[in-house]
Amino acid sequence: MLHLLNPKTLEEVAVPNTLISPNLIKLLEGGAQVRLRATRDKPLWIFGGKIYKCTVAEIINQLHGAWTLMTIAGARVVAPFEMKVGDQIMVNAEDYTYAGKA
C-alpha cells in the first residue's frame, strides 16, 4: 500500500500497489510528484512522470568506467561516471536508466 499526501489539502490517500507500476514504486521517494485519478475517494490509477530524482544509497561496483548504483528506493542504476553515496541523480522510470545528475 502506498500512501500519498495531497499537498493542497494535506489529505492522505492509500493506494493499492496493484494500481502502480512496479518500476515506479521503486523510484518513488519522499516528495516525488505523481497524479492520482480517483472516483468517490476510490483510487483508480496513478500517473507518474517518466524521470524521477533519486538519491544514491550504495555503490555496488565499478566496472570498465560504469558505476552500478543502488538508490534509496532500491532501484539498480548504471551511471557512466563516478558517483558518491548521497548524490542526487535522475532515473528513467520505465527501464531504470541513468538520465543525468539532479
N, C-alpha and C positions, 0 to 999 in steps of 0.2 A: 504494500500500500504506500503510495506516495502522497505526501501532504503538501498542498500548495497554499500560498498565502496571497490573497488579493491585496496589492499594495495600496489601493484606494480606500477599501472598507476595513482592511485588516481581518477579514473573514477567512477562516481556514476551511479548505475543501479537501476531503480524502478521495483520491483517485486510485482505482484498482490498477495494479501493474499490467494487467491484460490489455489496457487501453493505450499503453505506451510502448514504443519500440524498445527492445532490449538494449540496443546501442545508445539510445537517448537516455535511458535510465542510468547507464554507467557514466555518462558525461554530465549529468545534472549535479551541480554543486550549489551550495547556498548562494542565493542571489541570481541564479540563472532565470532569464525571462522566457516564459512559454505562454501560450494562449490555450484556454480551456473552453471547449464547446459543451454546453450543458442545457438540459431542459428540466424545468421544475426542480432545480437543485440536484439533478441526477447527471453525473458526468457522462458524456457520450464519447468524446475523444479529445486528444491533446495535440496541439500544434507546436512543434519545436522548430527552431531555426536550423540551418544547415551547419553553422560554425559556432562552436562554444569555447569560451575561455576556461581553461583548466589550470590547475596547479600541479607541478611536478612533485610527486611524493617520494619517488625512488628512482635511482639509476640502476637498471637491471644489468646492462652490459654495453660495451663499446666494441664494435667490430667493423673494420675497414672504413672508418670515418662516419659510421652511422651509430647513433646513440639510441638504444631502446630504453624507453621511459615508462614509468607507471604513474598515472595521475592519482590524485587523492580519491577519485571516484572509482578507481580500479580498471581503467582502460589502458591497454598497452599501445604505445605510440612510438614510431621510429622517427627521430629527428635527424636532419642532415649535419648537425654540428653539435659541439659540446653544450650541455645544459647542466644546471645545478638544481638540487632539491630546493623547492620554493619558487623556481622560475614560473612565470605565467606564460602559457602557450595557447594557441588557437588550434582546435581539433575539429575535423570534419566528422559530423555525427553519423554519416552513412557508412563510412569504412574505417574510421579511426586514423585517418592520415593526418600528418602534421600540416597545418595551414598557416603557420607563421608565429612570430612572437606576439604576445598580447601587449 
